[in-house]
Every structure is written in C-alpha cells, then in structure tokens.
C-alpha cells in the first residue's frame, strides 16, 4: 500500500491507525516521520498532520498553544471521531486533540 520514505504516502515506522467513522479515510501515525498521514483506503495521499519542521503542502496544523504544540514528535497512535482527532504524541510526552482548528494538550508528563 505505501512504500518506505519521507514523501506523500511514504511511511517510516508506522505504529497506529484509525479510520474516520463517516469517510473512507485512514489516519496513520507515521512515527518515523513525526506526523500523522491522512490517506484514502487505497493508500493515496490526502493530507498530513503536524510534520516536524517544514509543513508540507496541504498540511493540517495544530494551532500553536505552546512552544511545541504544532509539532509532533514520534506520534505512536491516533484515534478519530466525527469531530476530533486524538494523537498520542509520545516524543513530546503529550496527548493532543484536534477539534476544528484548535489543539489542546490533555495530558502531559515530563
């Protein structure tokens, strides 16, 4: 479905996946690329969430609420509801929730 790499529809150490409950969309915690990729069921690239550093075209960003709020560092899992995306942002020791255009850190250790 996807090849190893850094580009669109390419993954490095994917760990968690979730399907959107109403759309045929797959969310993949692309741990090695510090992002969550949004893909069609056939693996075609749609979007990405929070790549560290330069944001790719079409990237959905978490609104910056702190120094690293808009960046993901080794996301290991993702859950999706109709209105929210929840990401286990392991490298930042946080759980991030995306609602509309707002990111909220709901748990933090470290």
C-alpha atoms as one frame of an Amber mdcrd trajectory, in Angstrom:
protein
   0.000   0.000   0.000   2.729   2.519   0.977   6.488   2.496   0.481   9.226
   3.377   2.958  10.288   7.018   2.812   9.592  10.638   3.696   7.222  11.735
   0.917   3.476  11.672   0.462   2.074   8.155   1.033   5.506   7.024   2.243
   5.942   5.827   5.817   8.740   5.295   8.333   7.869   3.130  11.317   4.065
   3.442  11.194   2.537   2.405  14.516  -1.120   3.373  14.947  -4.027   3.558
  12.518  -7.636   4.721  12.652 -10.494   5.003  10.161 -12.731   8.057  10.074
 -16.222   6.887  11.142 -18.042   8.575   8.229 -15.470   8.931   5.459 -13.329
   6.356   3.682 -10.197   7.882   5.159  -7.329   6.217   7.019  -5.184   8.065
   9.591  -1.701   6.589  10.127   0.654   7.532  12.975   3.802   7.827  10.839
   6.137   7.688  13.822   9.459   7.891  11.972   8.347  10.965  10.006   6.864
  12.768  13.060   3.419  13.135  11.503   0.018  11.576  11.016  -0.740  10.902
   7.370  -4.289  11.024   6.056  -4.782   8.528   3.252  -7.526   7.106   1.081
  -8.218   3.406   1.613  -6.048   2.598  -1.423  -3.085   4.462   0.120  -3.394
   7.637  -1.960  -2.199  10.730  -0.066  -4.808  13.265   1.088  -3.130  15.301
   3.830  -0.803  15.172   6.829  -0.944  16.439  10.387   1.987  18.002  12.207
   5.172  17.079  10.398   8.120  18.367  12.399   9.844  21.340  10.781   8.633
  22.498   7.359   4.964  21.759   6.746   4.074  20.014   3.523   1.514  21.478
   1.139  -1.973  20.721   2.420  -0.786  20.041   5.959  -3.279  20.346   8.796
  -1.578  22.042  11.734  -2.440  22.057  15.383  -2.841  25.691  16.453   0.218
  26.784  18.417  -0.619  26.982  22.123   2.888  26.339  23.414   6.426  26.022
  22.096   5.879  22.572  20.569   2.089  22.460  20.302   2.094  22.478  16.499
   4.780  19.796  16.161   4.551  16.072  16.595   7.493  14.046  17.837   7.163
  10.312  17.286   3.369  10.003  17.319   2.566   6.392  18.148  -1.211   6.200
  17.902  -4.216   8.075  16.572  -7.959   7.911  17.238 -10.633   9.617  15.147
 -14.248  10.607  15.809 -16.564  12.665  13.627 -15.323  15.902  15.221 -11.910
  15.090  16.739  -8.506  13.649  16.038  -6.576  12.460  19.099  -2.839  11.812
  18.762  -0.505  10.085  21.221   2.475  12.426  20.774   4.957  10.147  22.536
   8.163  12.083  21.882   6.643  15.227  23.400   5.030  13.232  26.260   1.578
  14.596  25.370  -1.840  13.637  24.087  -3.086  16.174  21.535  -6.688  16.712
  20.474  -7.597  18.485  17.248 -11.106  19.962  17.184 -11.823  22.242  14.239
  -8.575  24.305  14.232  -7.655  24.066  17.910  -5.059  21.825  19.525  -5.346
  21.092  23.212  -2.835  19.171  25.283  -4.948  16.981  27.536  -2.148  15.047
  29.204   1.493  15.822  29.800   4.360  14.110  31.584   7.988  15.081  31.854
